[in-house]
Amino acid sequence: MTITIAGSGLAELTCAWLLASRGHRVRLRPRPSYGPRPLLLGEDTLALMRALWGVASPADGHRLTHRHVRWAPGPPDPPLAHPAVVLDGALLCRRLLDRLCARHPDASRPGPEPAGPPHWTVTAEPPTGHPGEHWTAGRRHLLAGEAPLAPGQDDTTARLDRTDLAWLHLTPLGNGRALLQAMVPGPVARPAELLGRLLAASELAPRLLHPPETAVALPAAPRLHLLPATAPSTCTPGTLLVGAGAIRYDPLSGTGTAQALRTAILAAALIGSAAADTPPDLLCAYYAARLRTAFQEHLTTCARLYPQAFPDPSWQHELNACGWPGTPLTG
């Protein structure tokens, strides 16, 4: 069975690795890299990566030991032991791509194309014309920018704080730098300016030498594709969406990377079952149902956590959107 992997993100590469290791013919169509991307991986996610890829923890990441949280009004919780590694996600994917190509060189060779279309295409980006659409649970955006830590600050503890308008997360990156993120309840015209104001209103301000000078605002509400899997036909391959193209978690959960890996595992299992003559339509329906269940559980968690922190009316739309969408997912 021939599978095209259209992309080079963590979910796509992991699916390619699993399929190639099971004897499937994999053809890679990697995407270009868009520069460094800080990625925070907890111990559970690192253990999952080790189990899938057979590699040890990244040696060049910045290691964190604790997490300090102030979610509701009042004093923060005591620091919790929370081992994690901060690394460049783009660099990690390049190294995994190298490992994949070294172990399975046929995946990267142009070679003759098989007769007829490939059986499946796996991607994190829905192709043009892919049926279905995303259900997005809200309008919230994540602001992100880097800044230097103030002298003498602990660079082994990640910190979560809140204001009436946003939650903020400070992640030390090593070498005296930190990533500051803030989740706000809607689009933002001037992200660096708002991020600076939020920092000043939080207890994180003394930990940075100054606010980030530049920042980006990214859509970050939970999102689910309503048709993440389509079966092959006589003319076209089947399509399996993985990673954030299939399901995106709220960054507050801290489990987005692990969820992306799980979609890769499930997609590889689906293709293996299809190769063993299980009807692809049934497998695609099962894939969609599994993602819907995970999405519902995630929204339930958001609906429980967010009202504890944000009584502000500006968050009401987001709090309402945390409820299970119901009808759009049952049609």
QUICORRA-V870768 format. One record per residue. RES is the residue in three letters. D_LAST is the distance of its C-alpha to the last C-alpha in whole Angstrom. Layout:
RES;D_LAST  RES;D_LAST
This chain:
MET;32  THR;32  ILE;29  THR;30  ILE;29  ALA;29  GLY;30  SER;32  GLY;30  LEU;31  ALA;27  GLU;28  LEU;32  THR;31  CYS;29  ALA;32  TRP;34  LEU;32  LEU;32  ALA;35  SER;37  ARG;35  GLY;37  HIS;34  ARG;35  VAL;34  ARG;34  LEU;34  ARG;33  PRO;34  ARG;33  PRO;36  SER;37  TYR;37  GLY;39  PRO;40  ARG;37  PRO;38  LEU;36  LEU;36  LEU;36  GLY;36  GLU;38  ASP;35  THR;34  LEU;37  ALA;37  LEU;34  MET;35  ARG;39  ALA;37  LEU;35  TRP;38  GLY;41  VAL;42  ALA;44  SER;43  PRO;43  ALA;47  ASP;47  GLY;44  HIS;45  ARG;45  LEU;44  THR;45  HIS;44  ARG;41  HIS;42  VAL;40  ARG;40  TRP;36  ALA;37  PRO;40  GLY;44  PRO;45  PRO;43  ASP;43  PRO;46  PRO;45  LEU;43  ALA;44  HIS;41  PRO;42  ALA;40  VAL;41  VAL;40  LEU;41  ASP;40  GLY;36  ALA;37  LEU;40  LEU;39  CYS;36  ARG;39  ARG;41  LEU;38  LEU;38  ASP;42  ARG;42  LEU;39  CYS;41  ALA;44  ARG;43  HIS;41  PRO;43  ASP;41  ALA;38  SER;40  ARG;42  PRO;41  GLY;43  PRO;42  GLU;38  PRO;37  ALA;37  GLY;33  PRO;30  PRO;30  HIS;27  TRP;25  THR;25  VAL;24  THR;24  ALA;23  GLU;23  PRO;20  PRO;22  THR;22  GLY;20  HIS;17  PRO;14  GLY;11  GLU;12  HIS;13  TRP;12  THR;16  ALA;17  GLY;20  ARG;23  ARG;26  HIS;28  LEU;30  LEU;34  ALA;36  GLY;40  GLU;43  ALA;46  PRO;49  LEU;50  ALA;53  PRO;56  GLY;56  GLN;52  ASP;51  ASP;49  THR;47  THR;45  ALA;42  ARG;41  LEU;38  ASP;39  ARG;38  THR;39  ASP;37  LEU;35  ALA;34  TRP;34  LEU;37  HIS;37  LEU;41  THR;41  PRO;44  LEU;44  GLY;48  ASN;51  GLY;51  ARG;48  ALA;44  LEU;41  LEU;40  GLN;36  ALA;35  MET;31  VAL;31  PRO;28  GLY;28  PRO;29  VAL;33  ALA;36  ARG;38  PRO;37  ALA;41  GLU;42  LEU;39  LEU;40  GLY;43  ARG;43  LEU;41  LEU;43  ALA;46  ALA;44  SER;43  GLU;46  LEU;45  ALA;47  PRO;51  ARG;49  LEU;49  LEU;52  HIS;50  PRO;46  PRO;44  GLU;46  THR;43  ALA;39  VAL;36  ALA;32  LEU;29  PRO;26  ALA;25  ALA;22  PRO;20  ARG;17  LEU;14  HIS;13  LEU;9  LEU;11  PRO;14  ALA;15  THR;16  ALA;18  PRO;22  SER;23  THR;26  CYS;26  THR;25  PRO;24  GLY;21  THR;20  LEU;20  LEU;19  VAL;22  GLY;23  ALA;22  GLY;20  ALA;18  ILE;18  ARG;21  TYR;22  ASP;24  PRO;28  LEU;29  SER;28  GLY;30  THR;28  GLY;26  THR;29  ALA;28  GLN;25  ALA;25  LEU;27  ARG;25  THR;22  ALA;25  ILE;26  LEU;23  ALA;23  ALA;26  ALA;26  LEU;23  ILE;25  GLY;28  SER;26  ALA;25  ALA;29  ALA;29  ASP;27  THR;24  PRO;22  PRO;20  ASP;17  LEU;17  LEU;18  CYS;15  ALA;13  TYR;15  TYR;16  ALA;12  ALA;12  ARG;16  LEU;15  ARG;12  THR;15  ALA;18  PHE;16  GLN;16  GLU;19  HIS;20  LEU;19  THR;21  THR;24  CYS;24  ALA;23  ARG;26  LEU;28  TYR;28  PRO;29  GLN;32  ALA;33  PHE;32  PRO;33  ASP;34  PRO;32  SER;31  TRP;28  GLN;27  HIS;24  GLU;23  LEU;24  ASN;21  ALA;19  CYS;19  GLY;17  TRP;14  PRO;11  GLY;9  THR;6  PRO;6  LEU;6  THR;4  GLY;0
